[in-house]
Amino acid sequence: MPKANVFNMAGEKVGEIELSEAIFGIEPNKSVLHDSVKNHLANCRQGTQSALTKGEVSFTTKKPWRQKGTGRARAGYAGSPVWTHGGVAFAPKPRDYSYTLNKKVKRLALKSALSAKAAEDEIIVIEGLKMDEIKTKSFKSFLNAIGVCGKALVVTENVEENIVKSARNIPGIETTPADILSPYAILNAGKLVVSKEAVTKIEEVYA
């Protein structure tokens, strides 16, 4: 059964916690993780790229020169894609890139991401994770105390405003409540800093 070290807010190790085998101990499915990440990135695309086709550029439709006898190549329209400042052939137009994955694939991707982090010993469980005030310096000191110096995802049981606002100006640190975990966010983070209450909620919600 996978385990994780438990620390307090002072960065002191206070024990270990056993993690659910069904959530944190499965064999990560790389194919499903790839599909999940690709889906997330596609859903983030704005799809606002646009260019003018030859029918939309502002040019006269008069034939530049007669068809034969000039020694030059045939030309019928100054807005042709082969001419400078002409239209774009197969021009991109605004579109929606988003698509959905089915629920079973989403859940398997999340379990695979969590299991991968557990296997790499990159899950840090915190006992009593809370901030009495909004203080970035204090939260940064806490992260340093538990050995987090790069990217990390801080997972709380519910939305903790003090933690969210304390962490938002620290480069590489993201926060999220346990019930809306994203496989992409988990994989993109170096460490997973999870409150003890959030671990219980994850095991309840995603079991």
DRENDO-1510 file (C-alpha; in Angstrom, 1 decimal, always signed):
<recs>
REC; n; res; u; v; w
REC; 1; MET; +0.0; +0.0; +0.0 .
REC; 2; PRO; +1.4; +3.4; -0.9 .
REC; 3; LYS; +2.4; +5.8; +1.9 .
REC; 4; ALA; +3.3; +9.5; +2.2 .
REC; 5; ASN; +5.1; +11.5; +4.9 .
REC; 6; VAL; +3.0; +13.8; +7.1 .
REC; 7; PHE; +4.4; +17.2; +8.1 .
REC; 8; ASN; +3.1; +20.0; +10.2 .
REC; 9; MET; +3.1; +23.7; +9.2 .
REC; 10; ALA; +6.5; +24.1; +10.8 .
REC; 11; GLY; +8.0; +21.6; +8.4 .
REC; 12; GLU; +8.5; +18.9; +11.0 .
REC; 13; LYS; +7.7; +15.3; +10.1 .
REC; 14; VAL; +5.0; +14.0; +12.4 .
REC; 15; GLY; +4.3; +10.6; +10.9 .
REC; 16; GLU; +3.2; +8.7; +7.8 .
REC; 17; ILE; -0.2; +8.1; +6.2 .
REC; 18; GLU; -1.4; +5.1; +4.2 .
REC; 19; LEU; -2.9; +6.1; +0.9 .
REC; 20; SER; -5.8; +4.2; -0.8 .
REC; 21; GLU; -4.5; +1.5; -3.2 .
REC; 22; ALA; -7.4; +2.2; -5.6 .
REC; 23; ILE; -6.6; +5.9; -5.9 .
REC; 24; PHE; -2.8; +6.2; -5.4 .
REC; 25; GLY; -1.6; +2.7; -6.1 .
REC; 26; ILE; -2.7; +1.7; -9.6 .
REC; 27; GLU; -0.4; +1.2; -12.6 .
REC; 28; PRO; -0.5; +4.6; -14.4 .
REC; 29; ASN; -2.0; +4.4; -17.9 .
REC; 30; LYS; +0.2; +6.5; -20.1 .
REC; 31; SER; -2.1; +6.5; -23.0 .
REC; 32; VAL; -5.0; +7.8; -21.0 .
REC; 33; LEU; -2.8; +10.5; -19.4 .
REC; 34; HIS; -1.7; +11.6; -22.8 .
REC; 35; ASP; -5.3; +11.8; -24.0 .
REC; 36; SER; -6.2; +13.8; -20.8 .
REC; 37; VAL; -3.4; +16.3; -21.2 .
REC; 38; LYS; -4.2; +16.7; -25.0 .
REC; 39; ASN; -7.8; +17.3; -24.1 .
REC; 40; HIS; -6.9; +19.9; -21.5 .
REC; 41; LEU; -4.7; +21.9; -23.8 .
REC; 42; ALA; -7.2; +21.7; -26.6 .
REC; 43; ASN; -9.9; +23.0; -24.3 .
REC; 44; CYS; -7.6; +25.9; -23.3 .
REC; 45; ARG; -7.2; +27.1; -27.0 .
REC; 46; GLN; -9.1; +30.3; -27.8 .
REC; 47; GLY; -9.6; +29.4; -31.4 .
REC; 48; THR; -9.7; +33.1; -32.5 .
REC; 49; GLN; -7.1; +32.9; -35.2 .
REC; 50; SER; -8.4; +34.4; -38.5 .
REC; 51; ALA; -7.0; +35.4; -41.9 .
REC; 52; LEU; -8.5; +36.7; -45.1 .
REC; 53; THR; -9.1; +34.4; -48.1 .
REC; 54; LYS; -8.7; +35.6; -51.7 .
REC; 55; GLY; -12.4; +36.4; -51.7 .
REC; 56; GLU; -12.1; +38.6; -48.7 .
REC; 57; VAL; -9.0; +40.7; -49.4 .
REC; 58; SER; -9.5; +44.3; -50.7 .
REC; 59; PHE; -8.3; +44.2; -54.3 .
REC; 60; THR; -9.8; +45.0; -57.7 .
REC; 61; THR; -11.1; +42.0; -59.6 .
REC; 62; LYS; -9.7; +43.4; -62.9 .
REC; 63; LYS; -7.4; +41.1; -64.7 .
REC; 64; PRO; -3.8; +42.6; -64.3 .
REC; 65; TRP; -2.8; +42.0; -68.0 .
REC; 66; ARG; -4.1; +40.1; -71.0 .
REC; 67; GLN; -3.9; +36.3; -71.0 .
REC; 68; LYS; -1.5; +35.8; -73.8 .
REC; 69; GLY; +1.3; +37.6; -75.6 .
REC; 70; THR; +3.0; +39.5; -72.8 .
REC; 71; GLY; +5.7; +36.9; -72.0 .
REC; 72; ARG; +4.6; +36.9; -68.4 .
REC; 73; ALA; +2.8; +34.2; -66.4 .
REC; 74; ARG; -1.0; +34.1; -66.6 .
REC; 75; ALA; -2.7; +36.1; -63.9 .
REC; 76; GLY; -6.3; +36.7; -63.3 .
REC; 77; TYR; -6.6; +38.4; -60.0 .
REC; 78; ALA; -4.3; +40.6; -57.8 .
REC; 79; GLY; -5.7; +39.1; -54.6 .
REC; 80; SER; -4.5; +35.5; -55.5 .
REC; 81; PRO; -2.7; +33.6; -52.7 .
REC; 82; VAL; +0.4; +33.4; -54.9 .
REC; 83; TRP; +0.8; +37.1; -55.0 .
REC; 84; THR; +2.3; +39.4; -52.3 .
REC; 85; HIS; -0.5; +40.8; -50.1 .
REC; 86; GLY; -2.9; +38.4; -51.7 .
REC; 87; GLY; -5.4; +36.2; -49.7 .
REC; 88; VAL; -4.4; +33.1; -47.7 .
REC; 89; ALA; -5.1; +29.7; -49.2 .
REC; 90; PHE; -7.2; +27.6; -46.7 .
REC; 91; ALA; -7.1; +30.5; -44.3 .
REC; 92; PRO; -7.7; +29.7; -40.6 .
REC; 93; LYS; -11.0; +30.9; -39.2 .
REC; 94; PRO; -12.4; +31.1; -35.7 .
REC; 95; ARG; -13.4; +27.7; -34.4 .
REC; 96; ASP; -14.0; +25.8; -31.2 .
REC; 97; TYR; -11.2; +23.3; -30.4 .
REC; 98; SER; -12.7; +21.8; -27.3 .
REC; 99; TYR; -14.0; +18.3; -27.0 .
REC; 100; THR; -15.0; +16.0; -24.1 .
REC; 101; LEU; -13.7; +12.7; -22.7 .
REC; 102; ASN; -16.0; +10.2; -21.1 .
REC; 103; LYS; -16.2; +10.0; -17.3 .
REC; 104; LYS; -14.4; +6.7; -17.0 .
REC; 105; VAL; -11.4; +8.0; -19.0 .
REC; 106; LYS; -11.3; +11.2; -16.9 .
REC; 107; ARG; -11.3; +9.2; -13.6 .
REC; 108; LEU; -8.7; +6.8; -14.8 .
REC; 109; ALA; -6.5; +9.7; -15.9 .
REC; 110; LEU; -6.8; +11.3; -12.5 .
REC; 111; LYS; -6.0; +8.1; -10.6 .
REC; 112; SER; -3.1; +7.5; -13.0 .
REC; 113; ALA; -1.7; +10.9; -12.3 .
REC; 114; LEU; -2.1; +10.6; -8.5 .
REC; 115; SER; -0.5; +7.1; -8.6 .
REC; 116; ALA; +2.4; +8.4; -10.6 .
REC; 117; LYS; +3.1; +11.1; -8.0 .
REC; 118; ALA; +2.8; +8.5; -5.2 .
REC; 119; ALA; +5.2; +6.1; -6.9 .
REC; 120; GLU; +7.7; +8.9; -7.3 .
REC; 121; ASP; +7.4; +9.9; -3.6 .
REC; 122; GLU; +6.3; +13.4; -4.6 .
REC; 123; ILE; +3.2; +13.6; -2.4 .
REC; 124; ILE; +3.6; +15.6; +0.8 .
REC; 125; VAL; +0.7; +15.5; +3.3 .
REC; 126; ILE; +0.2; +18.4; +5.7 .
REC; 127; GLU; -1.5; +18.2; +9.1 .
REC; 128; GLY; -3.4; +21.3; +9.9 .
REC; 129; LEU; -2.9; +23.1; +6.6 .
REC; 130; LYS; -4.3; +26.6; +7.1 .
REC; 131; MET; -3.3; +30.3; +7.1 .
REC; 132; ASP; -4.6; +32.7; +9.8 .
REC; 133; GLU; -3.9; +35.6; +7.5 .
REC; 134; ILE; -3.0; +36.4; +3.9 .
REC; 135; LYS; +0.8; +36.5; +4.0 .
REC; 136; THR; +2.9; +35.4; +1.1 .
REC; 137; LYS; +6.1; +35.5; +3.0 .
REC; 138; SER; +4.8; +33.1; +5.7 .
REC; 139; PHE; +3.5; +30.7; +3.1 .
REC; 140; LYS; +6.8; +30.8; +1.2 .
REC; 141; SER; +8.6; +30.0; +4.5 .
REC; 142; PHE; +6.2; +27.0; +5.0 .
REC; 143; LEU; +7.0; +25.7; +1.5 .
REC; 144; ASN; +10.7; +26.0; +2.1 .
REC; 145; ALA; +10.4; +24.2; +5.4 .
REC; 146; ILE; +8.8; +21.2; +3.7 .
REC; 147; GLY; +11.4; +21.1; +0.9 .
REC; 148; VAL; +9.3; +22.6; -1.9 .
REC; 149; CYS; +11.5; +24.9; -4.0 .
REC; 150; GLY; +10.0; +24.7; -7.5 .
REC; 151; LYS; +6.6; +23.9; -9.0 .
REC; 152; ALA; +4.0; +22.6; -6.7 .
REC; 153; LEU; +0.2; +22.0; -6.5 .
REC; 154; VAL; -1.4; +22.8; -3.1 .
REC; 155; VAL; -4.6; +20.8; -2.6 .
REC; 156; THR; -7.0; +21.8; +0.2 .
REC; 157; GLU; -10.3; +20.2; +1.3 .
REC; 158; ASN; -12.3; +23.2; +0.3 .
REC; 159; VAL; -11.4; +26.7; -1.2 .
REC; 160; GLU; -9.2; +28.3; +1.4 .
REC; 161; GLU; -9.1; +32.0; +0.6 .
REC; 162; ASN; -6.1; +32.8; +2.8 .
REC; 163; ILE; -4.1; +30.0; +1.2 .
REC; 164; VAL; -5.1; +30.9; -2.3 .
REC; 165; LYS; -4.2; +34.6; -1.9 .
REC; 166; SER; -1.0; +33.8; +0.0 .
REC; 167; ALA; +0.2; +31.5; -2.8 .
REC; 168; ARG; -0.9; +33.3; -5.9 .
REC; 169; ASN; +2.2; +35.5; -6.2 .
REC; 170; ILE; +4.7; +32.7; -5.7 .
REC; 171; PRO; +6.0; +31.5; -9.1 .
REC; 172; GLY; +5.2; +27.9; -9.9 .
REC; 173; ILE; +2.7; +27.4; -7.0 .
REC; 174; GLU; -0.9; +26.6; -7.9 .
REC; 175; THR; -3.8; +25.9; -5.5 .
REC; 176; THR; -7.0; +23.8; -6.0 .
REC; 177; PRO; -9.7; +22.2; -3.8 .
REC; 178; ALA; -9.8; +18.4; -3.7 .
REC; 179; ASP; -13.1; +18.0; -5.6 .
REC; 180; ILE; -11.9; +19.6; -8.9 .
REC; 181; LEU; -8.5; +18.0; -9.3 .
REC; 182; SER; -7.0; +18.1; -12.8 .
REC; 183; PRO; -4.6; +15.4; -14.2 .
REC; 184; TYR; -2.8; +18.1; -16.1 .
REC; 185; ALA; -2.3; +20.3; -13.0 .
REC; 186; ILE; -1.0; +17.2; -11.1 .
REC; 187; LEU; +1.5; +16.2; -13.8 .
REC; 188; ASN; +2.6; +19.8; -14.4 .
REC; 189; ALA; +3.5; +20.2; -10.7 .
REC; 190; GLY; +6.7; +19.0; -9.2 .
REC; 191; LYS; +5.3; +18.3; -5.8 .
REC; 192; LEU; +1.8; +17.6; -4.6 .
REC; 193; VAL; +1.2; +19.3; -1.2 .
REC; 194; VAL; -2.1; +17.9; +0.1 .
REC; 195; SER; -3.8; +18.6; +3.4 .
REC; 196; LYS; -4.7; +15.5; +5.5 .
REC; 197; GLU; -8.4; +16.4; +5.1 .
REC; 198; ALA; -8.0; +16.7; +1.4 .
REC; 199; VAL; -6.5; +13.2; +1.2 .
REC; 200; THR; -9.7; +11.8; +2.9 .
REC; 201; LYS; -11.9; +13.8; +0.5 .
REC; 202; ILE; -10.0; +12.6; -2.6 .
REC; 203; GLU; -10.4; +9.0; -1.5 .
REC; 204; GLU; -14.1; +9.6; -0.9 .
REC; 205; VAL; -14.9; +11.4; -4.1 .
REC; 206; TYR; -12.8; +9.4; -6.6 .
REC; 207; ALA; -13.0; +5.9; -5.1 .
</recs>
